[in-house]
Amino acid sequence: MKYMVMVLGSQADYDAMRGEGSSGSPAWSQDDVRKMITFMDKLNGELTANGEMLDGQGLAEPARARFVTANPSGGAPTVRDDPYDRGQELLAGYWILECDSLERVTEIAARITECPVPPGSKDYPVVIRPIDEVVPGA
């Protein structure tokens, strides 16, 4: 079965990774960033080597997001850049995994929670969502 495994974060967390800490998001040192990248690279390498990882990406900071919303009266859509509050939790990265069971993907999610972060950082859940593989019309 395929699963999407998601990690959350906020703009404040991205700022902290650049050394600009705030309440709940302490500043990261270059060593902190290096430890996180090393951890993720190792995990991704293992998941790729055993055939479970189909895709995985870290997303750019929310400040670079854009919302495009339909105009209910039929005019041009509304476009908003940087639409998030700095503390709002949102998708920061994901993996698409193919695992034999929910238990196996849960083991992987538990490992993700061990990613090193500076003391005082917010503890976000790792979210697991099965990918619905129902074919329309089948």
C-alpha positions, 0 to 999 in steps of 0.5 A: 500500500502507498502512504503519504508521510508528512512533516509540519512546520511554520514560517517561524521554523523556516526563519529559525533554520536561518538563525532567526529564532522566535518564541517556540522556534529557537534559532538553529546553528549551522551545525543544527541544520547539518545534523538534520540534513544528515539524518534525513539523507541517511533515512532517505537512503535507507528507504530508497535502498529497500524500495519503500521510497517512491518520492520525498521532498522538503517544501520551500518556506511558506512565505514563498507560497501563493494562493489562487482562489476562484472568483465566485462572481466570474471575474479574475481569480484572487491571487495572494502571495505569502498567505500564511500567518508566521506561526501557522502549522502547514506541510513542510515536507513529505514522503510517498512510501510503498510499505507492506503495512500500516505498522511498517509506515508507522515505524518509519514515522517514529524514526522521523520524530527522532530527527535532531532539532534544537532544544525548545523547538516545537514538537510536530506530529508526523502525519500518515495518510494512506493514498487512495488507489481506487481507479475512477469508474472501476 
